[in-house]
Amino acid sequence: MRIRIAHCGVSAKIRNPKSAIRNWNDMHLWTCGSCGKCYPEDPALWKCPCGGPFHMNFEPARLQPRRLPGRAADQWRYREVLPIHNWHERVSLGEGLTPLVGVIHKKIPFLAKLDYLMPSGSFKDRGASLLMSFLASRGVRGVVEDSSGNAGAAIACYSARARISATIFVPAQASPAKVRAITAFGARVIKVKGSREDVTAGARSASVRDCYASHVWNPYFVHGTKTCAYEIVEQLGWNAPDWVLVPSGSGTMLLGLHLGFHEMRGQGLIETLPRLVASQARNCNPLERFVAGKKFRSSKPTLAEGAAVARPPRVAEMARALSESRGRVYSAPEEKLLPATETCWRYGLYVEPTSALGLTALEDLAQEESLDGRKVVVIFTGSGLKFSG
C-alpha cells in the first residue's frame, strides 16, 4: 500500500504508511518566520505558502552534563535537546564530537574545531543525520536535494545509510571530487548549468515526485548543526568561548551555533553568548551586503564554492544571529583564499578553501579587536579531500 501526503501542491512518497501515521501523534509544529502561521510538520512541506522559511516549535528537555560521560562520543549524546522522539531508530554513522585543537596563526592563538572530520567529509553530516532520521521515521523512500557539493554528499551518505534513494542537483562546475563522493554513495547526480539558484529550481521541480530534503529550508537540519555548539562548550569544560568564527553560505552552521548557544544559556549551562563571526568570499557576500543595507548582486566565481550562495533564503535570520551575539561579518578577496588554504595545510589541517575563510576572518577580527586572553574558536567545515584545485 502507498499513500501520498501533500501540502501546498507538493507531495512525497511514503514507504511505510502505518509507521508514518503512528508517528504523527508526536509531530512538532513548524512556524513560518515571515507570516507567523503554524503547520504540523510534514516531509512534503518545505516552505510556507507565503514563501517564508519554517522554524520548529521545539522546547528541548534539560540536558544534564553529569549524564554524558557514559554515552557514545557522537552528537546523539545530546539527545535530550534533539527533536527526534525515538532516537534508537536514528540514522547515524557516529558523526560529531570532532576534535578541538590549539593552533597559533600569526601569533594569534585559537582553537580549531575540526568539523571536516566527518563520515562524508563536512559539518553537514550533523544536519543530514537528523534530517534523514526524521524523513526515515515518516516512511519517505525518495529524496532530492540541491547542493554545491558538501550537503549533497551528506544527504547521499545518510540516504544510503537509511536505504532511501537520493537525487542530488549540483552546479555544472561543482568540484569533481564532491560529485564522485555523491555518486559513490549511490545517489543520482544531475548537473545544472547557470547560477546556484538555477540548481535549486531544478531540485524543487523534481520534488513533486520525491521529498525535497533541503538542508537550507528544512528546520530539522539546523537542529543537527546546533550540536556543534554543545560540543564546543562541553570540550571547554562547560564554558562558552568568547568568539566563534565560521564560513557562511546558506548559514546552516551559523544558525545552528546561534540556536545551540541560546538553548544552553536558557538552561543555565552557560552565562553569556559567544560572539559569532561569519566569513564569506568577496565574490559572493550576500550576508555582508545585507548587514550593510546594500542590495544583493550577482555573484562571481569563487574558490570558496561551498559558500557561493548569492541569495540565501535565511539571510535575515543570519543577520539577526550576528546582531544578537554582537558579532561581525567579513569577506575575503579572492587572492587570499588559496594562500589561506595552504597555510591551513601547513598547520596539519587538510581543508578545502571554503574552510579557510575562517582563517581570513581571524586576521580581520584581530585588526579590530584585542584577542589577548580570549577563547577564540574557528570552525573548519569541509575536507581538502574534496578540493579539486
Backbone torsions as a table, in degrees:
resi	resn	phi	psi	omega
1	MET	NA	138.6	175.7
2	ARG	-125.4	143.7	170.2
3	ILE	-128.2	161.5	176.2
4	ARG	-126.5	131.5	175.4
5	ILE	-107.5	143.7	-173.3
6	ALA	-146.8	148.0	172.0
7	HIS	-143.7	138.9	170.1
8	CYS	54.9	35.4	176.6
9	GLY	79.9	10.2	-179.7
10	VAL	-117.0	141.3	-179.3
11	SER	-132.4	158.5	176.1
12	ALA	-138.4	140.5	-179.9
13	LYS	-79.4	138.3	-177.0
14	ILE	-111.7	130.4	-176.6
15	ARG	-84.0	-41.0	-175.4
16	ASN	-130.5	87.9	-174.7
17	PRO	-60.3	-35.6	-179.1
18	LYS	-64.3	-41.9	178.6
19	SER	-65.7	-42.6	-178.3
20	ALA	-62.8	-47.0	-178.4
21	ILE	-64.0	-38.1	179.8
22	ARG	-57.8	-36.8	-176.0
23	ASN	-82.0	-12.0	-177.9
24	TRP	-61.5	-24.9	178.6
25	ASN	-65.6	-17.7	-177.3
26	ASP	-104.4	16.4	-174.0
27	MET	-67.3	147.7	169.4
28	HIS	-93.3	156.5	172.8
29	LEU	-89.4	142.6	173.6
30	TRP	-108.7	132.4	-179.5
31	THR	-113.6	132.6	178.9
32	CYS	-71.0	131.0	178.8
33	GLY	-74.6	-9.9	-179.7
34	SER	-100.5	-52.9	-175.8
35	CYS	-102.9	-13.9	176.8
36	GLY	85.2	1.1	179.5
37	LYS	-73.1	149.3	-177.9
38	CYS	-110.9	145.2	178.1
39	TYR	-138.4	146.4	170.7
40	PRO	-63.9	141.0	-179.6
41	GLU	-59.5	145.3	-173.9
42	ASP	-155.5	127.4	178.4
43	PRO	-55.5	-27.4	-176.7
44	ALA	-86.0	-9.2	-175.0
45	LEU	-100.4	109.1	-175.3
46	TRP	-110.9	-15.1	172.4
47	LYS	-155.3	161.6	179.4
48	CYS	-70.0	151.0	175.2
49	PRO	-55.1	-26.0	178.8
50	CYS	-77.9	-8.4	-179.9
51	GLY	99.5	-4.6	-177.1
52	GLY	-82.1	157.5	177.5
53	PRO	-82.7	154.3	-178.7
54	PHE	-92.7	150.1	167.0
55	HIS	-117.4	151.7	-179.8
56	MET	-94.3	130.8	172.8
57	ASN	-81.3	96.3	-174.0
58	PHE	-142.8	123.6	177.0
59	GLU	-106.5	107.2	-176.7
60	PRO	-67.2	147.3	173.5
61	ALA	-69.5	162.7	-178.9
62	ARG	-69.9	129.4	177.1
63	LEU	-90.6	127.5	-179.9
64	GLN	-110.3	106.0	-176.0
65	PRO	-54.0	-30.8	-177.2
66	ARG	-65.1	-18.2	-179.8
67	ARG	-86.3	-11.1	-171.4
68	LEU	-76.4	-34.8	-174.1
69	PRO	-53.8	-30.5	-178.7
70	GLY	-88.4	1.4	-176.2
71	ARG	-94.6	165.7	-179.9
72	ALA	-61.7	149.9	-178.4
73	ALA	-85.2	64.8	175.8
74	ASP	-146.3	180.0	-173.9
75	GLN	-69.2	-17.3	-179.3
76	TRP	-77.8	-1.2	172.6
77	ARG	-65.6	-20.0	178.9
78	TYR	-99.0	37.1	-170.9
79	ARG	-61.3	-24.7	179.6
80	GLU	-61.6	-27.5	-175.5
81	VAL	-102.7	9.0	179.5
82	LEU	-105.2	138.2	-173.5
83	PRO	-83.9	43.8	175.3
84	ILE	-114.1	123.0	-172.8
85	HIS	-73.2	-42.8	-179.7
86	ASN	-114.0	84.3	-174.7
87	TRP	-68.2	-15.7	177.2
88	HIS	-65.1	-22.5	179.2
89	GLU	-100.4	20.9	-177.9
90	ARG	-63.7	154.2	173.2
91	VAL	-98.0	104.9	-170.3
92	SER	-142.7	150.8	173.0
93	LEU	-128.0	26.5	179.2
94	GLY	77.7	23.7	-177.5
95	GLU	-65.6	151.3	174.6
96	GLY	102.3	-178.5	-174.7
97	LEU	50.6	49.1	179.5
98	THR	-74.2	156.4	-176.7
99	PRO	-62.3	151.0	172.6
100	LEU	-124.4	106.3	-170.2
101	VAL	-121.7	148.8	-179.4
102	GLY	-81.2	136.6	178.2
103	VAL	-138.2	149.7	172.8
104	ILE	-120.1	121.8	-179.4
105	HIS	-122.2	115.9	-178.9
106	LYS	50.6	47.1	179.1
107	LYS	68.1	12.9	177.7
108	ILE	-105.0	111.3	177.2
109	PRO	-78.6	138.4	176.0
110	PHE	-150.6	169.0	177.6
111	LEU	-108.2	124.6	-179.3
112	ALA	-94.9	119.8	176.0
113	LYS	-92.2	110.1	-170.0
114	LEU	-87.5	70.0	-177.2
115	ASP	-80.2	2.2	172.8
116	TYR	-83.0	-8.3	178.1
117	LEU	-88.8	67.1	-177.5
118	MET	-124.8	165.1	-178.7
119	PRO	-52.5	-41.2	179.5
120	SER	-102.3	2.8	173.2
121	GLY	94.5	15.9	175.3
122	SER	-155.8	165.5	179.4
123	PHE	-60.9	-19.1	-174.1
124	LYS	-69.0	-9.1	172.8
125	ASP	-63.1	-28.5	177.6
126	ARG	-58.9	-52.3	-178.9
127	GLY	-71.4	-37.0	-178.5
128	ALA	-64.2	-39.0	179.1
129	SER	-60.7	-45.5	-178.8
130	LEU	-70.8	-43.4	-178.6
131	LEU	-63.8	-45.3	-179.6
132	MET	-70.4	-28.2	174.1
133	SER	-63.2	-42.8	177.6
134	PHE	-63.6	-49.2	-176.8
135	LEU	-65.2	-39.8	178.5
136	ALA	-64.2	-37.5	179.5
137	SER	-67.0	-21.4	178.6
138	ARG	-95.1	3.1	176.7
139	GLY	80.6	14.8	178.3
140	VAL	-64.8	137.1	-178.2
141	ARG	-119.8	-3.1	177.2
142	GLY	-149.3	134.4	-179.9
143	VAL	-130.9	155.0	169.4
144	VAL	-125.6	152.2	-179.6
145	GLU	-150.8	152.3	172.4
146	ASP	-118.0	141.7	-170.8
147	SER	-163.6	151.6	170.2
148	SER	-78.2	-10.2	176.1
149	GLY	150.5	-55.6	-174.3
150	ASN	-66.4	-46.3	179.0
151	ALA	-65.1	-37.3	178.0
152	GLY	-62.9	-42.2	178.3
153	ALA	-65.0	-39.7	179.6
154	ALA	-65.3	-46.2	179.1
155	ILE	-64.8	-40.3	178.2
156	ALA	-63.2	-42.3	-179.3
157	CYS	-61.5	-49.5	-176.4
158	TYR	-79.3	-22.6	170.4
159	SER	-65.6	-41.5	177.3
160	ALA	-61.6	-41.7	179.4
161	ARG	-62.0	-37.3	-178.4
162	ALA	-88.9	-2.4	-176.6
163	ARG	58.7	45.5	176.2
164	ILE	-115.6	134.0	180.0
165	SER	-71.5	147.7	-177.0
166	ALA	-137.9	139.1	171.7
167	THR	-121.7	125.3	-175.1
168	ILE	-116.4	122.9	175.5
169	PHE	-92.7	128.4	-177.4
170	VAL	-131.7	157.1	174.1
171	PRO	-62.9	149.6	-179.6
172	ALA	-59.4	-28.1	-178.2
173	GLN	-95.3	13.4	-178.9
174	ALA	-58.5	149.1	179.8
175	SER	-54.0	126.1	177.8
176	PRO	-56.6	-33.7	179.3
177	ALA	-64.9	-38.8	178.5
178	LYS	-69.6	-39.7	178.6
179	VAL	-63.8	-40.7	177.6
180	ARG	-61.1	-39.6	178.9
181	ALA	-62.7	-42.3	-179.5
182	ILE	-62.3	-47.3	-178.0
183	THR	-68.9	-31.0	178.9
184	ALA	-61.2	-31.2	179.1
185	PHE	-81.7	1.4	175.4
186	GLY	93.3	6.0	-179.8
187	ALA	-83.1	153.9	174.4
188	ARG	-86.2	133.5	-179.7
189	VAL	-109.6	131.0	175.0
190	ILE	-120.8	116.8	179.6
191	LYS	-88.2	136.7	-176.0
192	VAL	-122.6	126.0	175.2
193	LYS	-78.7	149.2	178.9
194	GLY	114.0	-156.1	-176.0
195	SER	-82.0	171.6	175.6
196	ARG	-61.5	-31.6	179.0
197	GLU	-68.6	-32.3	176.5
198	ASP	-65.2	-35.8	178.0
199	VAL	-63.8	-44.2	178.6
200	THR	-61.5	-41.7	179.8
201	ALA	-61.4	-38.2	178.3
202	GLY	-63.0	-43.1	179.5
203	ALA	-65.9	-40.8	-179.7
204	ARG	-62.4	-38.2	-180.0
205	SER	-65.4	-32.5	179.6
206	ALA	-79.8	-14.5	-176.2
207	SER	-73.8	-5.3	173.3
208	VAL	-64.9	-30.2	-177.9
209	ARG	-94.8	-43.0	-178.9
210	ASP	-121.0	164.4	-177.4
211	CYS	-71.7	134.3	178.2
212	TYR	-82.6	100.0	-177.7
213	ALA	-89.9	69.2	-173.1
214	SER	-80.1	126.3	176.5
215	HIS	-72.8	-18.2	-179.3
216	VAL	-89.3	-45.5	-171.9
217	TRP	-88.8	-34.9	-174.9
218	ASN	-75.5	125.0	-175.3
219	PRO	-68.4	-16.6	177.3
220	TYR	-63.9	-33.2	-173.6
221	PHE	-61.2	-45.2	-177.4
222	VAL	-70.4	-23.6	174.2
223	HIS	-72.7	-18.2	171.5
224	GLY	-80.0	-44.6	-178.2
225	THR	-69.0	-21.4	179.3
226	LYS	-64.3	-19.8	-179.5
227	THR	-63.1	-21.8	176.6
228	CYS	-60.9	-39.2	178.1
229	ALA	-63.4	-43.8	178.9
230	TYR	-61.8	-41.3	180.0
231	GLU	-62.9	-45.2	-179.2
232	ILE	-58.5	-47.0	-178.5
233	VAL	-64.9	-42.2	177.2
234	GLU	-63.3	-42.9	-178.7
235	GLN	-66.9	-20.6	176.8
236	LEU	-97.2	20.2	177.9
237	GLY	71.7	34.2	-178.4
238	TRP	62.4	42.0	172.0
239	ASN	-123.6	141.6	179.4
240	ALA	-83.1	142.6	172.4
241	PRO	-71.9	168.0	177.9
242	ASP	-83.4	-40.2	-178.6
243	TRP	-134.0	144.0	171.5
244	VAL	-131.6	123.5	-176.7
245	LEU	-110.2	136.0	-174.7
246	VAL	-148.9	135.3	170.6
247	PRO	-61.4	143.4	-174.9
248	SER	-137.4	122.5	172.9
249	GLY	-116.4	-83.6	174.3
250	SER	-79.1	-16.3	173.9
251	GLY	90.7	13.0	-174.5
252	THR	-68.5	-33.1	176.0
253	MET	-77.4	-41.9	177.6
254	LEU	-56.9	-47.5	-179.1
255	LEU	-68.9	-35.7	177.1
256	GLY	-65.1	-42.6	177.2
257	LEU	-60.9	-45.9	-179.7
258	HIS	-60.2	-44.6	-180.0
259	LEU	-64.4	-46.4	-178.1
260	GLY	-62.5	-44.8	-179.9
261	PHE	-66.3	-37.2	176.8
262	HIS	-63.3	-44.2	179.1
263	GLU	-61.1	-43.1	-178.6
264	MET	-67.0	-37.1	176.1
265	ARG	-66.9	-37.9	178.6
266	GLY	-64.4	-29.1	178.9
267	GLN	-92.6	1.8	179.0
268	GLY	77.5	14.8	179.0
269	LEU	-77.8	-28.3	173.4
270	ILE	-135.0	158.3	-177.7
271	GLU	-95.2	-37.1	-176.3
272	THR	-127.7	155.3	177.3
273	LEU	-83.0	133.3	171.1
274	PRO	-61.8	151.2	175.9
275	ARG	-85.5	126.5	-175.0
276	LEU	-95.8	139.7	177.4
277	VAL	-125.0	122.0	176.0
278	ALA	-97.9	140.1	179.8
279	SER	-124.5	133.1	-179.3
280	GLN	-131.2	166.6	172.3
281	ALA	-82.7	140.0	179.8
282	ARG	-59.1	-29.3	-179.4
283	ASN	-73.7	-13.3	178.2
284	CYS	-151.6	86.4	-172.3
285	ASN	-128.5	56.4	-176.4
286	PRO	-62.5	-35.1	179.7
287	LEU	-67.5	-43.8	178.0
288	GLU	-60.2	-41.7	179.3
289	ARG	-68.8	-38.7	179.1
290	PHE	-63.0	-45.7	180.0
291	VAL	-62.7	-34.6	-179.9
292	ALA	-82.4	-1.1	179.9
293	GLY	77.1	22.3	-180.0
294	LYS	-100.1	158.8	179.8
295	LYS	-75.7	154.9	172.1
296	PHE	-64.3	154.4	175.2
297	ARG	-138.7	165.7	177.9
298	SER	-64.8	139.5	-179.5
299	SER	-83.6	158.2	174.0
300	LYS	-108.1	159.0	178.8
301	PRO	-58.6	143.4	179.8
302	THR	-142.0	148.2	176.2
303	LEU	-65.2	-25.9	179.1
304	ALA	-85.7	65.5	-172.6
305	GLU	-64.4	-26.3	-179.7
306	GLY	-69.2	-15.8	178.5
307	ALA	-112.5	13.0	-176.2
308	ALA	-87.4	74.5	178.1
309	VAL	-123.6	106.0	-171.7
310	ALA	-72.3	-30.4	-177.4
311	ARG	-135.3	74.4	-179.5
312	PRO	-64.8	127.9	-177.1
313	PRO	-60.9	-26.0	-177.1
314	ARG	-106.1	30.1	-175.7
315	VAL	-62.7	-35.3	178.1
316	ALA	-65.0	-39.0	176.6
317	GLU	-65.8	-38.5	179.0
318	MET	-62.3	-44.1	178.6
319	ALA	-65.0	-36.8	178.7
320	ARG	-66.9	-37.8	177.6
321	ALA	-61.0	-40.5	178.2
322	LEU	-68.2	-41.6	-178.9
323	SER	-64.6	-46.6	-176.9
324	GLU	-68.0	-25.3	179.1
325	SER	-97.4	4.1	-176.0
326	ARG	56.1	46.3	-175.5
327	GLY	-95.9	-164.3	-176.2
328	ARG	-141.5	165.2	169.0
329	VAL	-135.8	133.5	178.0
330	TYR	-126.6	159.2	173.0
331	SER	-131.8	145.5	-176.4
332	ALA	-106.6	133.6	173.8
333	PRO	-65.4	152.4	-172.7
334	GLU	-58.4	-34.6	-176.2
335	GLU	-69.1	-12.2	178.7
336	LYS	-89.9	-15.3	-169.2
337	LEU	-70.3	-48.3	-179.4
338	LEU	-67.1	-44.8	175.7
339	PRO	-58.6	-38.8	178.6
340	ALA	-65.9	-38.7	177.9
341	THR	-63.0	-45.8	-179.8
342	GLU	-65.1	-32.5	175.1
343	THR	-63.8	-43.0	176.2
344	CYS	-57.8	-43.4	-180.0
345	TRP	-59.8	-40.8	-179.3
346	ARG	-68.8	-18.5	173.6
347	TYR	-85.9	0.1	-177.9
348	GLY	88.9	10.6	-178.3
349	LEU	-105.5	99.0	-175.5
350	TYR	-87.2	87.3	-173.6
351	VAL	-117.3	166.4	174.2
352	GLU	-86.4	165.0	-177.4
353	PRO	-57.0	-32.7	178.0
354	THR	-58.4	-41.1	179.0
355	SER	-61.9	-34.3	-177.2
356	ALA	-67.3	-12.4	175.0
357	LEU	-58.6	-31.1	178.3
358	GLY	-63.9	-36.0	179.8
359	LEU	-70.6	-39.8	177.0
360	THR	-65.1	-36.1	178.1
361	ALA	-67.6	-34.8	177.2
362	LEU	-60.9	-42.3	177.9
363	GLU	-63.2	-42.3	179.1
364	ASP	-65.1	-42.8	-179.0
365	LEU	-63.9	-39.8	-179.3
366	ALA	-65.1	-22.4	176.2
367	GLN	-74.8	-22.4	-175.1
368	GLU	-109.9	-23.5	-175.4
369	GLU	-130.4	145.6	171.2
370	SER	-79.5	121.4	-178.1
371	LEU	-103.2	8.5	178.8
372	ASP	-61.6	125.7	178.0
373	GLY	75.2	5.3	-179.6
374	ARG	-96.3	144.8	173.8
375	LYS	-88.5	112.2	-177.9
376	VAL	-116.0	125.7	178.8
377	VAL	-113.1	131.5	174.9
378	VAL	-114.7	125.5	-179.8
379	ILE	-87.5	123.4	175.1
380	PHE	-103.2	115.8	-159.2
381	THR	-98.6	-28.1	-173.9
382	GLY	-139.7	146.5	-174.8
383	SER	-76.8	144.5	174.5
384	GLY	-68.3	-15.6	177.1
385	LEU	-64.3	-16.9	179.3
386	LYS	-97.6	2.0	-177.4
387	PHE	-89.5	125.0	-176.5
388	SER	-105.6	15.7	-177.4
389	GLY	-74.7	NA	NA
